[in-house]
Amino acid sequence: KNAFSLGRIAHAFMLTGVRGVGKTTTARLLARALNYESASVHQPSVEDLGVDGLHCKAIIEGRHMDVLELDAASRTGVAEMRELLDGVRYGPVEARYKVYIIDEVHMLSTGAFNALLKTLEEPPPHAKFIFATTEIRKVPVTILSRCQRYDLRRVEPAVLMANLEGIAQAEGIRIDPEALTLIARAAEGSVRDAQSLLDQALVQAEVGQMVSAAVVRDMLGLADRGETIGLFEKVCRGATAAATEAVRALYGYGADPGSLVMDLL
């Protein structure tokens, strides 16, 4: 926000964080902010982001000519990267900037990274790059040093709970607040994971019945990180019998003993 108001906007952004915290969504918001244009605002702005902007609707719907969204997982090679970068030198068609959003950028090959590096060293003034990745350590330092890095924090359980409650109300589904707490905890800060688990939970109960915490606890089984944390606490307390029972229960759910030990470590 400060960078936009000062007019000191970076030419490349690196967004990192766990899956489902909103990296790609944030990248699209940035693309809208960079190209924001309305009857009264004629400069990049994060303040006025509505759908009333000239380019906002097209960017939201993914059909804007100057905002290119690419998935590095399916375009890992140097040839595809060169083909993409060939177009960088041409100016935008109708917006202020040409914005390249590259998702899961760590999947690029070494050759592709090297091809990208040259453009990041001497970027044309009309081009902006927004990268998103879950594996920041796999991105070369030479690339990272040329980007402004933003680490997106895990979403707090309370925020996840509010989001899930809103969805449940909109869908007209009754669900026990304790069940929502279990889902929010199992999601480990990922909004997408929380919503997937809620989707699964909503079909566990019969029509018109409330989804109970017991049903969700049973459904989560292995996905419930709380079980592993509970086992860890029992081991630390030296409660041998309780810990053995907990391992037996997790094994019954289908947990791999090796993975369980790794989780405890």
N, C-alpha and C positions, 0 to 999 in steps of 0.2 A: 504494500500500500504506500509506504514511504518512498520507495523507488519510483513508483508511478507519479506521485505528486512532485517529486524532485526532478523528474525527467531523466533519471539515471537507470534506465531499464537495461538489464543484461541481454546479451544476444543469445544466450543459451541457459536453460534451466534444467536441473537434474532433480526429479522428484523420486524419493525412495521411501519405502515402508513395506509392511507386511501386505499380503494380498487382501483386497477388499476394504482398504481404508480410504479410497477415493483418489488415487493418483491420476488415473485417466480422466476422471470427472474434473479434477483440479486443472489438469492440462487444458481441457476444453474451456473452462472458465477463464484461464489465462489467455487463450486464443481470442475469446470474445472481448476481454479487457484490452488487449493489444490493438484490436481492430474496432474498438467501440466508436461509433459515429451516430450522432442524432441531430435533430434540428438545432439544438443549443450547445452540444458538446462536440468539439472537433479535435480531440486528442485522446491518447490512451487513457482509460479510466476504469478503476475497479469500484468506484462509488455508485455508478448509475446502472449497474448490470441488470437491466430488465429485458424483456423481449421486444421493447420498443426500438432498440438499436437497429440501424440499417442492416447490419450483417448478423445480428444475434440469432434470429430464427433459422437462417440457413446453416449456421455453425452448429446449433443444437441438433438439427436434423441431419447433420453430416453430409451436406451437399454443397458446401461453399467451395468455390474453385481455388481460393487462396489458402485454405486450411487443409493440409494433407495429413491424414492419420494413417500410420503404417504400423504393421506388427512385425517386429524384428525377427520373431520366431519363424515366419514364413518367407522372410527376405534376408537371409543371413549372409549371402555371398557378396563378393566384391563387385561383381558385374551389376547386380541390382542396385547397390549403393551408388556406383558411378552413374548409372542411368538416372537415379533420383537426383544426384548432385548436379548433373548436367543442366537441370531446370532451375537450379538455385540462382544462376546469374541473371535470369530473366525477371523483370519486375512483376509485382502483383497485378492481377487483371482489374480488380475493382476495389479491393480493400487497401488498407495502409501498409500492412506487412504480409509477406508470405510466411505462414507458420507451419512448421513441420513437427508433428507430434509422433514420436517414435516410441512405441510401447515395448516393454521387455527388452530394452536396448542391450542388456548383457548377453543376449543370444547372438549378436553379430559376430562374424568371424574376425580374425586378426586383420586380414586384408581389408575388410569392410571398415573396421575401426580406423585403419591407417588412411583410407580414402576420405573418411569423415573428418579426420584430424586436420587435414589441410584446409578444409572449408571453415572449420571452427577457429583456426589460427587467423584467417583473413576473411571474416564473414562479410558479405555484401550488406550495406545498411538497411536494405528492405527485407532481409530474411531473419527469422527468429526460430530457434530450435527448442523444443520441450521434450525432454527424455523422461521416461518412467521405467523404474526397475524394482524388482523385489530382491535382486542379488547385487547390491552395490559393490561388493568386493570383487566381482567378476568384471567390473568396468575398469579399463586401463586408467592409471593415474594421469596419464597425459590428456585423456578426455576429461576426467573429473576436474583437473586444474583449470580448464577453460569454461567451466559451467558454474553457475550459482547453485549450490546444493541445498535442497530443503528436505529434511527428514520428517515425514508425516508420522506423527505419533499414533500409537494404537488408540482406538476409541474407547473411552472409559465405560465401564459396565452401566453406569447410571444413564449415560447418553444412549447407549444401545437399548436399554430397557424402555426409554421414552419412545424411541423409534419403533420398537416392536409393538408397544402398546397402541401406538397410532395406527399401525398396519392392521392389527387385530380388530380394532374398532371399525376401521374402514371396511374390513371384510365381514364385519358382523359376527365375529367368532369370540366365544367366551373362553378365556384361558386363565388359569390360576397365576397370580402374580409371582408365586414362588417358582412356577414352571418357567416364567420369563427370566427370572434371576438365574436359573440353571442354564438356560440357553445363552444368556449374555455372558456367563462365566466360561462356558464351553467354547464360545466363539473366539476367545482370546484377542479381543480388540478388533476383529474384522467384521465390518458391517455386512458384507456379502455372505460370510459364513453364518452370521446370526440369522439373516433372512432366509437362507437355505434351510437351516435347522427349524426355524419357525414354520416354514412351508411344510416340512415333514411332520412337525408336531400337530399341525392343524387337522391332519387327516387321521390322527390316532384315535380321536373320539368319535362317537356316533353323532349323527345330525342333531343339533340342539343341545347336546351335552357339553359340560365344561371340560376342557383339557386339563387334567390334573397333573400335579408335580410328580406323582409316582409314575405316571405313564411316560412323562418326558424323561425322568431319570432312567427308566428302563430302556427307552428309545436311544438315549445318548450312549449308554453302555461305555464303550471305549472312548467315544468322543469327549466324554466328561472328564476334563483334566482334574477336576476336584477329587476323583477316585484315586488318581496317582498321588496327588498332594496328601490325601488322607493316609495312604499307605506309607508315604515318606515320614509323616508325623508319627505313625505307629512304630516304624523302624527306629526313629530317633529316641522315642520314649523307651524302647526296649520291650515293647508289648509283643512278644514273640507269637503267642497264640493268635492274637487279633490280626497281626501282620500276615501270618500264614493263611488265615481265613480270607483276608482281603486279596491275596495273590490268587487263591483258589477261585474266588468269585470272578476276578478279572480274566483268569485263564478260561473260566466257563463262558465268559462273554466272547472269547476267541482271541484274547490278547496273546501276542507272541512273547514268550518269556524274555528273549534277548532284547526285544524292543522295550519291554517293561523296565529292564535293568538300565538301559540307556536313558530312558525317561527319568528314572530315579537319579542317575548321575547328573 
